[in-house]
Amino acid sequence: MRPRRARVPQAVGRPLLAGAVATALVVTLAPAVSAAPPASTADAATSFVPLAPDAPVSTTTVPLAAGVDATSRASLALPVEIDEEHAGHAGRLAVLTPARATTDFDVVGVTWATGADVERVLVRTRHDDSWSSWAELEIDPEAPDAGTAEAAHARPGTTPYVRTGADGLQVRVETASGIAPTGLAATLVDAGVEDLADATVSSVPDSAARADAGVEDGTEVEDGTEEGVEAASAGVSPSRLRPALVTRAQWHADESIRKPIDWSSTIQAAVVHHTVNANGYSRAQAPALVRGIYEYHVKGRGWSDVGYHFLVDRFGTVYEGRKGSIDQIPLGVHSGGFNTNTIGIAIIGDFTGTTPPDAALRSVAQVAAWKLATFARDPLGTTVLTAREGSTHPVRKPGWTGSLPVIMGHRDVASTACPGQRTYDRLGTIRSYAADQVQRVESRGRTTWASPGDPVVAQAYNASTTSWSATVRSACSGTVVRRLSGSGRGWVDVAWDGNRDSGARAPAGIYRITTTRHGLTDTVWVERLPSGGYGKETCGLSRWGGSDRWATAVALGGAGSSSSDEVVLVAGTQASIVDGLVAGPFAASRKAPVLLSARDALPAATRAEIIARAPSRVWLVGGTGVLGTALSRELRRLGVDDVQRLAGDDRYATAAAVARAMPASSQAVLASGEQAHLVDAAAAGGAAAATDQPVLLTTRKKLPTATRSAIIARKVTRTTIVGGTGAVSGATAEQVEFVTKGTVVRYAGDDRYGTALATAKGFADRVGTRRVVVAAGKDAHLIDSVTAGALGRLVVLVPGASSHTAVQSWLTSVGTTTLDLAGGPGAITPATARLLIGAVR
């Protein structure tokens, strides 16, 4: 055993608790030598968090032999008395281990193999050569969701039990059958809890804090100068509700023991827990308790990580729990059968008969408000959940579906007394605190674009029934077209049907809905789409997008002035996008649109467009691995007599084959064909098409043979490399110069947006800047810029959910008057479109 500090005498045993408390932590702590006073209420604006010293953590798993130790059986009075809350749960004695010395530990839990009929588990622990009385450990009903990788390694077991500074253990197990469970083991965690009782706690910056972007999800601060609107404060982003918190790194989580987890897609509810330990721990001991829970959950229960998303100590300090909980939605293990789409927030302490400190309640509420507001959940409302396999609730069994509070106690979804009666009695307070915080949040877009006849909808949160008013103003003319008003509680809809106050329909375009309620005024940007969902809008803006990539390609095909009876077809799946990168210039040379297809069948939108166009010839760009032979047969059934394919043995050879089919030119664009840099070729397609140049592909370090041959065959004397040296190396550029004996220029920026802008600037004099295509630069929307290449216009990229200031400045400086947005409002949002309009007005 390693030496320890002299210990303050500790009480032995603990009161028996009601029910099985999921992942509960039962603690009997030595009184803290210098416990800090309770902290003030948690505040989202707090920029510092307490940081306790680290302490070594050691975890040992001790196999427990089946059978009853005769010596112990003869000398101990059995059975242990059971209080009323545990009546009826006693089983037959199956295991009684000898009282034995162990390594030092602060936390102990008992686990066993799946399928055992364990009824009760009791332990005695040794401290300073003195044995405690028997204490019962709750059998933890929680388990990872069935079917997950985490579930495959999980073990049934008890909740962790904390006895700081213990160095001996005796275990008693009762089962319904009297047969010992297989795989019985005790997990001992030395988390250094006792050693930290009088440790100094420092204050450090909140390292998890992130600067708020100011404009998120189409919401903008209103300056209060609008006609008829008094000056008012703007709401805040949900991210601004995030409390200061202690990160995993700061509470010294051992990331080497963590394993892969699954993820939820949304948050519908927050489940409040307590960890059922004594409440007298110091600030310095709280992180050690978190470490102890983590170690037991992973090494004892076989879970991938700590089960909770967040933990809150009695001082109001918030701790990051399961990895990813700050920015994502990891699937937790905290409410069996209801883990999906919920988050678990645990208060460290036992609140069966003790009321949680207000600081802790407010911090729980702050975490809940932050996460719930992100998904527009009402802390005072309900949500519909379905119990999955693993639910232990006596009524809400697997398959049950019904309404539950958005902020609930663990007992609402499990057979348990958690989060303790005094916490459960304060859930209304937590909900009210959370609602007060969510009421600070800015209005949001629920439906930010719609076709004629359908409403666009903003939402604003009111904690109580409150009147609101709103104006709808054109981003183009600046005039108010509609005034709205109403009242309500929760997330109230501010819906605009697209009509003016006069009843006449407002033109397609970008509008802002400015909502005023309970002293807040802010704006959501929305878009009224043209009839049919795409086409010309106001202020020089045209939107070419559809419900998916297939429909977007059809829309972009209509953006050109093509009267060709030909169509170019490329693979539209994300994995097969590379062959389509070179199709734009070829399609422009044929005055044909670029449409997208799946490998073996035409998508509905593409099929309908081909029927409508009735082309005499369809070009397939790409091999049969991406555009199968079944497509040729389908096209012929649609009346297309001439189906031709341009393809090579690989992406480089396919690009060369397309180049051979293009009109003669002594110029070519060269871009990376490697997956990480495909965006450069996509953005260059429009400029290449406008100047009758093919797009050829290369690897970073070496010019492929097919590309080299194409350059020689076309007698290229001017090569434009698109992308930095990280995409196309200097050595490759030298190879091109050697092969062509001509001019090699490079257009590149600091990132994909900068490279696309540099390319547009480089080609501006030859292509013109009065009309420019704007596409989203995210990989998921890369295909839109591929199909836009056939328009033969400069293409610039923006992030999509936000604009790009350098792009805006350039559009203004070159006098652009018309913008073609490649992609629907889901790719380039109305808020981004509004900023682009400002650049060209």
N, C-alpha and C positions, 0 to 999 in steps of 0.2 A: 504494500500500500504506500502511496506517496504521502509525505507529511502534510498535515493540515494545520491551519491555525487553531488555537484553542477555541472551542465552540461554546456558545451560549447554551445553557441547558434547554432542551426542547420537550414539549409535551409529547406523550405517546398516544397512538390511536387517533381516531377522528370520529365525528358523528356519522352515522350511516345516512346515505342520501337516497332520495326517491328516484326510482326508475333507472334506466340506462342512459347516461348522458354522453352523447356522441363526442368522441375525441376529447373527453373531459380530462382535466389535469387536476388531480387531487393532491393538495400540498399541505404539509405541516412544516412551517418554516420557523427557524430560530428568529426571535425578535431582532429587527434591524438595529444595528448599533446607532446609526444616525439617519433614520429615514427622512427623506426630504418632504417638505410640506406639499399638500396637493397643488397641482399646477392650475393655472387659470384655464378658462374654457378654450378648447382648440379653436384656432382661427385659420381660415384658408389663406390669409395673408401672412401667417407666421413664416419667417425665413430661416429659423434656426431650430434644431432638434437636439435633444440630449444624447450624448454618446458615452456609453459606459466602456470601461476597459474590457478587453477580451480575456477569456479564460480558456484553458485547454479543455477540449471535449473528448471523452473516451467512452465508447459504447461496447459492451460485452454481451454476448448472447450465451446463456447458460442452459443447456438441455436439462429437462427435469424428468427424472425416471418415474415410470408408472409404479403404483403400489403405495402402501401405507407403511410408514416407518414405525415399527412396533414400539420402539423406545419413546418416541414422541407421542404416540397414541396413548400409551400408558400414563404418561406424566402430565398430559394436558387435558383440561376440562373441555369436552366437546358435547354438543355442538355450540357454536357461538350464537348468542342471542340475536334474533332478527327483529327489527322494529316493524311497525305496521306497514310501512311503505314497501318492505321487502317480503312481507308475509306471503307464503305460497310459492316462493322461489327457491326454497331450500331443496337440495337434491340429496342423493346418496353419496357418501364419502367415497371418492375414487382415487384421490392422490393426496398423500401427506408426506412432504419431504422432510428430511432431517433439518434442524436448525443449523445452518452452516455459515462459515465465514466466506465473504466474497470480496471482490475488489470494491473500492469506494464507489458509491453512486448517490445521485440526487433523485433520479427518476427510475421507476421500475414499472414494467408492464408485463403481462403474461399473454402468450399467444399459443395457438394450436392449429392443427390441420383442419381443413374444411370438412364439415359433416359431423363434428362432435356435438353431443347433446349437453353441453356445459350449462349448468344452472347457476353456480356461484363460484367465485374465486376470492380467496382471502389470503392476506400476507401478514407476516410479522417481520420487523426489521430491527437490526441492532445498531445502537448508537452509544458510543463511549462505554462499551462493554455491558450495556443494559438493553434488554429486549423489550420491544413495545408490545402492547396488546394486539389482538387480531383486528385487522381493518379490512373491510370488504371493498373490492374494486368493482366498479360497474362494468358489465359486459357491454362492449361498444357495438351497437348495431350497424355502424357505418361501414360502407364498402364502396370502392370505385364502381362507376356505372358498368353494368354487364356489357361484355363485348369489347371493352377497351383493353389496350395493352396493359394498362395499369392493373386491371382486374385480374389478369392472368397470374400475377405474382403476389396478390394480396392474401393476407392471413387473417382469420378471425382472431379476436383478442379483447383484452380489457382496455379501458381508458388508462392513460399513464398516471401513475401515483408518485408524488414527490415526497421524499423524506430526505432532506438535505443532510449530507455527511454520514449516510448509513454505510456499514461495512459488513452486514450480515443479513441473511434472508431465509425465511421459511415460507412455504407455499402450501395452501390447501385448496383442492379443487373438488367440487361436487358436481355430479352429472345425474341426469334423469335415470339412467340405466345402472349407475354405479360402475360403469366401465371407464377406465382412464382414457382420455383423448390421446390420439396419436400426435406426434410432433410437438409435444408440450415443451415450452421453453420460456425462460424469463429473460427479458431484455433490460440490462442495467446501463443507465446513462449517467456518467459523471460530467455534469455541465458546469461545475464550478460555482453553483448558486451560493453556497455558504461562504466561500472565499470572497465573494463580492458584496457581502452585506454592508460593509462600511467603506466601499470603494468610492473614489471621487468621480463624479459625473461632469463632463465638460459639455459645452454648448458649441455646436458646429453648424455651418450653413446647411440648409436643406438641399442636399445634392440632387434630389429627385425633381426639384422644381424646374419647370420649363417656361420659357418666356411665352406669353400669350400672343398669338398671331394677330389679334385685333379684329380681323375679319375672318370668320369661319362659317362654312356651310351657307354662304350667301347672305349672312347677316352683317349689317353695317350700323355703326353708331350714327344716330341722327343728331344733328347739331342744334336742334331746337329752334331754328330760325324759319322753319316752314310756316307758311301762312296759316294762322289759326291754331298753331301749336306753341304752347308756352315752353320755355326752356326746361328740359328735364334730363335726368341722368339716363344713361344707356345701360341696358342689361349687360351682364358679363358672359363670357363663354363658359360652358360647363367645366372646362379644364381649370378655370379660375377658382372653382369650388374645392379643388384638391387640397386637403390639409397638408401641412408639413408632416413628413413621415420619416421614420428610420428605415433605410433600405436594407436589403438582405446583406449587402456588403458591410453596412454599419453595425448590424447585429451579428456579424461574423458567421453567416451561413456557410457551411462547408459545401460548396457547389459540386465537389467531386462525387458526392453520393447521390445527387439528384439524377433522375432518369426521365426519358421523354414522357410527355403528357398529351392529352387530347384537349380540344378547345370548344368553347361554346360560341354561338354566333351573335347572341344578344344577351341583355340582362333584363329579366322580367321582374325579379324580386331580390330583396336582401334578407337573409336569414340571420338572426341575432343569436349568439351562443354565449355561454360563460364556461370558463375552464375549470371551475370547481376547485380552486386552490385557496389556501388561506390568504387573507387580504393584506397582511402586514409586510409584504415584500417592499424593498427599497427600490428607488429608481435604477440603481446599478444592477439589481438582481433581475429586473424584468426581462432584459434581453437574454439572460441566461435561461430563464424559463421558456422563452420562445425557442432557443436552441434545443432545449430538452425535448419539447414537443416535436420539433422537426426531426431530431435524431430518432425518436421512438416511432414516429409515423413511417419513416423510411426504412430503418433497420429492423424495427420490431414488426410493424404491420405489413411491410413489403410495399408500401405505397411509393409513388414516384417522387413525392414532395410533401411538404406540410399540407394538411387537408384544407385549412382555412385560407381565404384570400387576404384577409387583414386581421391583425390582432390589436387590441387597445388596452393599455394598462390603466391602473386606477388613477394615474395622474393625467390621463388624457392623451398620452403619447401613442401615436399610431405606428404600427410596424407592418412593413410589407410582408405578406405571407407567401403564398404560392408564387413561384417565379412567373413573371409576365403580368401580374395582376394590376400593375400601374397603367400599362398601355394597352393591354389586350384582355381577353376573357378566358383564362385557363379554366378547364373543367375541374372543379374542386372535388374534395371528398369530405363533405361536412353534413349532408342531409340525404342519406341514402334514399334513392328513388326520386329525389328532387334536386340532384346536383346540377342537372342540365339547365342552363340559362338562369342560374341563381348565383349569388355570391354569399360567402359565409364570413361574417364579422364576429370575432370572439372577444369578449371582455375577459381579461386575465383576472380571475378571482372567483369567489363563491358568493353568489347573490341569492341563495335560497332564503336566508333570513336577514340579510343585510342589503340595504339599498345601495345601488351603484353610485359612486360620486357623480355629481353633475358634469364634471369635466369629462368623465368617461362617456356619459350619455351623449354629450354634445359632439364628442369626437366620432362616436358611432354614427350619429346623425349626419355629420359632415361627410364621412366616407360614403354613406348611403346616398346623400344628396348628389355628390359628385358623380357617382356611377349611374344613378337612376336618371339624372338630368341629361346625361349623355345620350340616353335612349328614350327620352321624353316619357318617362314613367312618373306617375303621380304618387308621392310618398304617402298621401292620405287615401289612396285608391286601392283597388283590387286588380288582380290579374288572373287569367285562367291558366292553370297548370295541369299536367297529366302525370300521375304517379307511375314511375317506371319500376322495373324489377329492382328489388332491394328496399322498397318502402316498408317500414316497420310500424307505421301508424295503424291503430286498430280499425279505423274507418277508411282512411285514404290508402287503400291497398293498391297493388299494381293494376293499372288499367283505369283507376278512378280519374275522372276529370271534373274540375270545378274551380270556383273562385276562391282565392286566398288573398290575404293582405299583401300589398307590395312590400311592406316592411313587416316581417312576422317573426315569431319566436320559433326556435327549433322544435318545440313541442307541437307546433301546428302541423308538422309534417313527419313526426317520428314519435315512437313510444318512448318518451323521455320527459324528465322534469326540466330540462334545459330550456331556456337560459336562466333558470332560477325564478322563483315566484316573484321576488322583488324586482327583477329585471322585466319579467313579463308584465308586471303591473305598470311599468314605466314605458312600455312600448308606445303608448299614445303620446307620451312626452317626446320620445325619439322621433316619432312621425311628425309631430308639430315642429320640432327643431329643424328637421330635414326639409319640410315644406317651406319654412321661412327662408331657407337657403336657396331652394329651387326657385322661389319667387324672385330672386335676384338675377336669374338667368335671362339672357336675351331671347327675343322671339326667334323662332326657327321656321324653316320651310318644311312643311309636310308634303305638299305637292307643288314643286316649284316650276313645273311646266305643264302645259295642257293644250290640246287641240281645240278648235272652236266647238263650243257646246259643253265642254267640261270645265270645272272650276280649278283655279290654282288656290292653294290653301297655305296660309301662314298659321302658326300657332304661338300662343303666349300663355304663360302659366300664372294662374291666380290661386293663392292658397285658400282664399275664401271667395264667395260670390262677389264679383267686382265688375263694374262697368268698364268698357273699353271703347275706343274709337280708332278709326284707321282711315288713311287716305291712300289712293292708288295713283301714282304719278308716272308719266312716261319718261323713260330715260332719254328719249330722243328729243322731245319738245320741252320737257320740264313741266308740263301742265298737269294739273290734277284732273283725272278722268272719272274718278269715282270716290265717294265718301261712304264709309261703312261704320256701323256701331252695333253694340250688343253688350251682353253681360254673361257671366258664367264663372264656374269654379273648375280648377284643374287645368289641363291643357285645352284651352278653348280654341276652336277653329275660327280663323278670320278668312272667310272664303270669298273670292271674287269670281263671278261668272263670266267675266270678259266683256261686260257691257259698260257703257258710260252711264253717268247719272241720267242722261236723257233716254236711255234704253237702247240707243244705237250701239252696234258692236264696235269695240275699240280695235284698231289695226294690229296685225301681228307685230310683235317686237318685245323689247325688254321693258319691264315696269318694276317699280319698287312699291311694296306695301309697307307703309310706316304705321306702326301700332303704338298707341299710348294707353297705358294702364298703370294704376297705383304708383304714379310718379316716374315710370320708365317710358322712354320712347326710343325705338330703334327700328331698323329697316331690314326687310327680306327682299331679295331680288328674285323676280319670277319672269317667266317667258310665256307669251301667248304665241303658239306656233301657227304657221300658215295653214290654210285648208290642205288636207292631205298629210300634214305633219312635217313638211319641209318646203323650202322655197324662199322667195324674197320676203324680207321683213323691212322695217323702217331703218332710217339712218345709215343706209349703205350696207346693211347687214343681210346676209343670206345664210340660212341654216340648212345644211345638207346632212340629215341624219335620219335614222330609222330606229325601230325597236330593238334591232340587233345588228351585228356586223354585216349580215347578208342584205338586210334592208337598207343599211347605210350606203353600201356599195351601189345599190340601185338608185338611191337618191343622188349620189355623186355622179352617176352616169347621166342623170338628167340635168346636171349643172353645166355640162358642156354644150356646145352648139352642134353636136354630132348628128349627121344625117346618114352615117355609114350603115351599111347592112351587114357589118361584121361586129363580132363581140370577142373580147379577150377574156378568157376564164382562167383564174388562178386559184390555188388552194387557200381556203379561208381559215383553216384551223391554226391556232397559235404555234403549234409545233412545226407546221409546214409552211410558214410564212415566207421563208427565205426566197423561194422561187418567184414569188410575186413581186419582190423588191425591184426586179429589173423590167417588169412588164409595162410600167407607166409610159416610158418613152416610146416603146414599140407600139402600144395602143394609140398614142397620140399620132404616130406616123401613119397609122391606119384610120385615124379619125374615129376610133372605136372606143366604147367604154370598157372599163375593167370591172368584171363581176366576179363574185366569189362562189366557190363550191366546196362541198364536203368531198371526201375521197370517192365514194361510190354512188352518190345520188345528189341531184340538185336540190338545194334547200327551196322551200316554198316560194320565198321572195324572188330568188334567182330564176326559178322555173317560170313564174308568172311574167317576169320581165322579158325573158327570151321569147315566150309565146307572144307577148305584146309587140316586141321588136321584129319578130320573124326574120332573123338574120339568115343570109345565105351561107355564111361561113362563120365558124367558131374556132378560135385558136386556143389550144390548151397549152399553158406554159407550165412545164414541170413533168416529171416522169410518171409512170404508172403507179409508183409508190405513193404519190400524193394526189394524183387525179387518175383514178382507175379506169380500166377499159370499159366498165359498165356505163360510164358517162357518155362515151361515144355512141353507144347503142341508144341511150336515153335521148340524146340530142337528135339522133336520126329519127326517132319516133316522134319528136316534136317538129319534124320537117326540115331539119338542118342537114343538107346533103353533103356539105363540105366541112369536115372536122379535121383540123390539122394540129399537129403537136410539135412544140419546140422544147427540146429536152436534151440533157447530156447525162453523163455518168454520175455527176455530182453537181452541187450548186454552182461551182465555177464554170463547169462545162455547159450547164443550162444557160447561164448568163451569156456565155460566148455564142451559143446557138441563137439566142434572141438577137444578139448584136449582128450576126450574119444576116438575119432577116430584115434588118433596118436599112434605110437608104444610106448610101455612101457618105462618109464624113471623116474628116481628118482629126476630129476631136472625140474625146471620151472622158467619162467620169469614172473614177476608180474609188471604190469604198470597201470596207471590211465585209467579208462574208462570214465572219465568226459571230457566234450567237450573241455575245455581249455587246456587239457594236452594230447590229443590224439597223438600228434606228438612223444611223448616218446615211445609209443608202436610201432608206425610206424618205427622209427629208429632202434628199437631193433629186428625187425622181422628177418633180415638177420642173426644176430648172433645166435638167437634162432634156426633158421632153420639149421644152420651149426652144431649145437651141439645137435640136435634132442630134443629140448625142446619146449613145447607149450608156447604160450603167454596167460596168464590169466589176467583178468581185475578186478580192485577194485575201490571202492570209496575212497575218501581221508581219511575219518575218521573211516571207518568200513569195514571189509572184508565181502563181500556179501555171502549169504548162498550158492549160486551155486558155487562160487569160492572156498569156504571152503570145500565143498563136493568134488570138483574135486581134490584139493590138497590131501585130505585124501585118495580118491580112487586111485590116482596114487602113493601114498606112497612117496611123495616128501620129501627129506631130505636136499636139497639145493635149496634155493630160491634166485633169483637175482631180486632185486627191481630196476626198472629203473625210475629215477625221484627223485627230491628233496622232502623234507617234505611238501612243498606246494602242491605237487601232491599226494604223499602217505605219510601220517603222521607217526610220530614215534610210535603212539599208534597202528596203523594198522600193522606196522612192528613187534611190540611185539605180536600181535595176531597171525601173521604168525609163529613166532618163537614158540609160545605156541602150535599151532596146529601141526607143523611138528616135534617139538623137535629136529630140525636140525639147519643148518647154514643159516643165512640170511645175504646177502651182498647187498650193495646199490651202484649204479653208478649214479652220478648226477653232474651237472655243474651249472654255474650261469644262464644259459638260455638254450633254446632248442638245440643250437649248441654245447654248452659245455656238455650237458647231452649225446647227441649222441656221441661226441668224447670220453667222459669218458666210455661209454658203449663199444665202439670199443677198447679202451685201455684195458678194463677189460677182453674182450674176445679174445684179439689178440693172445695170446699164443696157444689157442685151435683152433682158426679158421685160422690163418695165415694172413699175411699182404701184400703178394706180389701183390694181386689183390683186390682192394677195390672199392665199389660202392659209388659214390657221388651223392646226391640228393639235390634238393632245399628245404629249410626249411620253405618256406612261406606256409600258410594254403592252398592257391589255388593249390599248387603242392604237397600237402601231399600224394595224391593218388599214385604218382609215386614211393615213397618209400615203399608204401604198396605192390604194384605189384613187386617191386624189391626184396622184402623179400624172394621170392621163389628161388632166385639165390643162397641163402645160403652163402653170403659173408658179410663181415663187411660193414655197411652203415654209412657214415658220412654226415653231413648236412652243407651246405653253404647258405648264403642269396640268391644266384642265380644271382642277378645283380652285386654282388661283391663277393669276396672270403672271406676266414676266415683265418687269419694269423696263429692261433693255429692249425687249420686243416692242413695247408700247412707245418708247421714245423713238425708236427707228421708224415705226409706222407714221408717227407724226412728222418726223424730219423729212421723209421722202414723199410726203403728200399723198399717202394712200387714201382713197375715198370709198373703196368697196372691199368688204371682207367676206370671204367664203369660209364658213365654219365647217370643217370636215368632221362630222360626228354629231350625235344628238346631245341634248342638254345633260345627259349623264356623263358624257365625255368632256365637254366644255360647258361648264355650268353657266346659268344666267348671270351670276355675279361676276364671273370672268368675262362674259360677253359684254357686260355693261362697261367694264374697264377698257375693253378693246374699242367699244364705240367711242368712248371719250378720247381715244388716241387718234381717231380718224375724222372726228367732227370738225 
